Amino acid sequence: MNAQEIIFKLLKCLTKTKFNLESNIKDLNIDSLDLVVLITDMEDKYNISITDEELMKLKTVGDIVNLLESKLEK
């Protein structure tokens, strides 16, 4: 399973809104707590660390996918 598939699967649990890589996270009606839970789950499952600065830069679904890909490459 690649990073995009992982993120899409997790987001489908949080929103009923259709989305793609360009979708703005706010448009998906995902609140900040849900986003933090999503990120924390990724950190735990893939043994990665995401800083608060990185978290604040996330605006689109693609941003989340790119961040996960970059963390998994290390």
C-alpha positions as CSV (number, residue, x, y, z in Angstrom):
1,M,0.0,0.0,0.0
2,N,1.5,3.4,-1.0
3,A,1.2,6.7,0.9
4,Q,-1.7,7.9,-1.2
5,E,-3.7,4.7,-0.6
6,I,-3.0,4.9,3.1
7,I,-4.1,8.6,3.4
8,F,-7.2,8.1,1.3
9,K,-8.2,5.1,3.4
10,L,-7.8,7.1,6.7
11,L,-9.6,10.1,5.3
12,K,-12.5,8.1,4.1
13,C,-13.1,7.2,7.8
14,L,-13.2,10.9,8.7
15,T,-15.3,12.4,6.0
16,K,-18.2,11.6,3.7
17,T,-17.1,14.3,1.3
18,K,-15.5,13.2,-2.0
19,F,-11.8,14.3,-2.3
20,N,-8.7,14.1,-4.3
21,L,-5.1,15.2,-3.9
22,E,-6.0,18.9,-4.6
23,S,-8.8,18.9,-2.0
24,N,-8.4,21.4,0.8
25,I,-8.5,19.7,4.2
26,K,-10.8,22.3,5.6
27,D,-13.3,21.6,2.8
28,L,-13.6,18.0,3.9
29,N,-15.1,19.1,7.2
30,I,-12.2,17.5,9.1
31,D,-11.6,19.4,12.4
32,S,-8.2,20.0,13.8
33,L,-8.6,17.2,16.4
34,D,-9.4,14.6,13.8
35,L,-6.4,15.8,11.8
36,V,-4.1,15.4,14.9
37,V,-5.5,11.9,15.5
38,L,-4.9,11.0,11.9
39,I,-1.3,12.2,12.1
40,T,-0.7,10.5,15.4
41,D,-2.0,7.2,14.0
42,M,0.4,7.6,11.1
43,E,3.3,8.3,13.5
44,D,2.5,5.3,15.6
45,K,1.9,2.9,12.7
46,Y,4.9,3.8,10.6
47,N,7.3,4.8,13.4
48,I,7.8,8.3,12.1
49,S,7.8,11.7,13.7
50,I,5.9,14.7,12.4
51,T,6.7,18.1,13.9
52,D,4.2,20.8,14.7
53,E,5.7,23.0,12.0
54,E,5.1,20.3,9.4
55,L,1.6,19.8,10.7
56,M,0.8,23.5,10.4
57,K,1.9,23.5,6.7
58,L,-0.7,20.8,5.7
59,K,-3.4,22.4,3.6
60,T,-4.4,19.8,1.0
61,V,-4.7,16.0,0.9
62,G,-1.7,16.0,-1.4
63,D,0.3,17.8,1.3
64,I,-0.4,14.9,3.7
65,V,0.5,12.3,1.1
66,N,3.8,14.1,0.3
67,L,4.7,14.4,3.9
68,L,4.1,10.7,4.6
69,E,6.1,9.8,1.4
70,S,9.0,11.9,2.5
71,K,9.0,10.4,6.0
72,L,8.7,6.8,4.8
73,E,11.7,7.3,2.4
74,K,14.0,8.1,5.3
